Amino acid sequence: MSTSRSLVRIMPGMAKSPSGESVLTRAVRILDAFGPDDQVLTVTEISHRAQLPLPTAGRMVGELVRHGLLRRDEDRRVRIGVRLWELAQRASPTLRLREVVMPFMEDVHAVVGHSTQLGVLDGDEVLFVERLSAPGAVINLTRIAGRLPLHVSSAGQVLLAHAPVELQERVLRQPMHARTPETITDPGALRAVLAGVRERGYACCPGHVHPDATGVAVPLRGADGRVLAALGLVIPNDDRAWSRVALLQSAARGIDRTLRSGTLIH
């Protein structure tokens, strides 16, 4: 059974709320309550985050649990169910991309010993779909299935630099919040940085997400030359960061050749 069909069957007698919202909309809000740093929630927390009355949230959580899309722990706290992960993996548009990129990521990670990650553009954010790390690696605040605003990280800047002009202008018009004093929040400065990313072929963000870390990222291109993703490193914020650019670009060339050969169907 597909996820959408499962959700449509939830609460068959309550197709619409008093506000006119569908069951599917409310169910999606419940699922959106969870995040990389909020993997286990109480029904009360879900109710608050999804902006649903507690009885409604409780009933819908129960239905989602019965369908396997959520599950309850022994203490009655709730987390995402394995069934939802299974369905998402089965239809993930990034599945083949990740299969192609992973061997190259592993090679880079073996040399650098810090976090290596893969990000894709999703709306006005970068969504991280793969990540490799190791004990002792420099702090990395990103997570698999985690997101960051495009202006903040090196992967985001790579994706934004090669995004349609309409998206670039929308991001430049929006308020840009800082994670550290080094985060670029001025539209003019960001516009110049994006031009530099396109010219150099990489982004480098020392201290933009965390003072101790530097993000470096390069674009990955499909058979048509379109930028599909960003391959990045999170390494210590020191003078050696720039020396990792060549390694990352070499890996990107190998990935690009594989993508152009037709291994990835998109």
N, C-alpha and C positions, 0 to 999 in steps of 0.2 A: 504494500500500500504506500502511495506517495505521501510526502509530508503534507502537501496541500489537501489531499483527500482526507488524511487523518484529522487535520485541523478543522475541515468543514464539518466533519461528523461530531465534533465536540459540541456539547450542549445543544442538541437539535431543537429543543424547545425555546432557545434564546438566540435566534438568529440576529436580532438587533437589540442593542441596549437602549435605554430611554433617550440617550443622546444621539441615537442613530448609528452608532458604531457597530460594525459586524463582529461576529465571534472571531473571525480570522484576525482582524485588527487588534482585538484585545489579547488574543493568544500571542501574537508577534510582540506586543508590548511586554508581556510576561517573559518571553524568551530574551528580549533585549535587556531585561533587568540584570542579567548575568554578564560578567566581563572577565578578562584575564586575571584581575585581582579580586574579583567577587564571584568565586566559583561555587560557593555554598551560601544559601540565603534561607531565612525563615519566611513563612508565608506572609507575616506582617511586613517584612522588608520588601518582599515582592509586591505586596499591595501598595506600599508607599511609592516604590520606584515606577511601577506600571500605572500609577494614578487610578487604581481601581478600588471599589469598596472591599473591605476585608472578606465578607461572605462570598462575593463574586470571585475574588482572587482565589479563595480556598476551593471553591467548586471547580474552577477552571484548572487549577494546579492538579486537583485530583484526576480530572479527565486526561490531562497531559501525561500524568504518571501512568495511567492505565494504558495509554497508547505507547509508552516507552520513550516519549520525547523528554520527559523529566523523570527523575527518580528521587525517592526519599531515603535518607540514611536512617539508621536505627534511632537517632535522636529527633527524627521527624523533620530535620532540615532538608532542603531541596537543592538538587544540582541538575545539570544537563544530563539527559539520559544517553546511553550508548546508542540507542536507536536513531536519535537525531544525528549523532556523529556519523553513523553508518550511511544514512541517507545523504548527508552532505558530502561525504567522501565519494560516494557513488556518482554524483553529478557535478563534482567540483570542476569549474572551468580552469582551475590552476593545476589539476592533477598531472597532466602530461608535462606542463612546464616544470613542475617540481621534479619529476622523474628525470628530465633532461639535465636540470641544473645541479641536482644533488651530488653527483660524482665530482664535479668541479668545485662545489662548495667544500666538500670533504678534503680535497687536495689543498685548497687555500687555508682551510682551518688547521690542517696538519702542520703547515709552515708557520702560521701566525700564532696559533694557540689562544686566540681571543675569539669573540663572537663573530660569526659569519651569518648573514641573513639575506633573505629574499623578500622584497616588497613589491606590491602591485598597487596601481591606482584604483581607488574605489571612492567615487564621489569627490569630495574635497579633502580626502585623507589618504595616507599611505597605509595599506593593510599588510601586515607581515605574515607571510604564509609558510615560511620555513626559517629555522634558526638553529645554529650549532654553537655550543659553548663548551666550556671546560672549567674544572676547579682552578681557581686562581686567576680567571679572566677578569679584566677590568669591568667595572659595573656597567650593566646594560639594562636600561629601563624598558626596552621593548620585549614583547612576548609573542609567541605564535598566536595568531588571531587577534593580536593587539593592534592598535591604531595610533597614529600621530598626525597632527596637522601638517600639511605639506611644507609649510615654511620652516618647520622646526628642524627636521633631520636631513642628513645627506641623501638618503633614499627619496625622501619627499621632494627635495630640491631637484634631483635628477628627473623624477617623474613630472614635476611641474614645469621644468624647463622645456620638456618635449611634449607637453599637453597642448590641446587646442587653445588658441588665443582667447576664446571666450572664457575658458576655465581659468587661465592665468589672470585675466582681468578681474574676474569675480573674486579670486583669492586676494588679489592686491587691493580690492576695495573693502574687504572685510577687516574687522579688527584682528590684529595678530598679537597673540599673547606670548609673553616670554617665559621660557623655562629656566633660563639663567641670564645673567647680564650679557652674555655673548649671543643670545638668540636674536636673529634679525627680525625686527618688527616694523621697520620703516619701509613703506612701499617702494620708494625710489632706490634704496639700498638693495632690496630684494630683487628688483628688476635688473639691476646691474649684475648681481650675483648669478641670476638665471642666464643672462647673456654669456657670462664667463663659463658657466657649466656647459653650455652648448659649444662654445669655442674650444675649451680644454678637453671635454669629453669625460669629466668627472666632477663630483662635488666633494668638498672637504669642509667639515663643520667642527672645528675644535671647541669643545666646551659648550656647544649649543643646547644639548639635552641634559648633560651633567658636567660639572666642572672638571672631573677627572678623566673624561672620555672624549675621544675624537671619533666622529663618524666619517667614513669615506665610502662613496658609492659610485658605481658606473652603470650606464644603461645597457640593457639587453634587448636586442632587436630580433624581430621575426623575419620570415622570408621576404616580406614586402618592405623591410627597412623600418617598419613602425616599432617604436619602443614599447615592449611588452611589460617590462619589469625593471627593477633596480637591484643589482647585486651589491651588498655593502659589508663593511667591516665596522666593528666598534672596538677601538684600540686605545691604549693609554694616550693621554693628551700630553705628548712630548715631541721632541724634534724628529723622532723616527717615524712619525705618522706619515709623512710625505713619501717615505721610501716604500710604503705598502701600495701606493697607487699603481705602480708598474705590474705588480703581482696580480692585482685585481683586474687590471685591463687585459692582461694575458689570459686570465680565466674567462673573461667576457668574450674575447675573440674566439676561444674554443667553443663556448656556448653558442655564440652567434653562428658559427659554421655548422654546428649540429642542428640548430633551428632552421637554417637555410636549406639543409639537406632534406628537409621534409619529415624529420623525426617527430616534430611537433605539428599536429594538425589543429588548426584554429580557424 
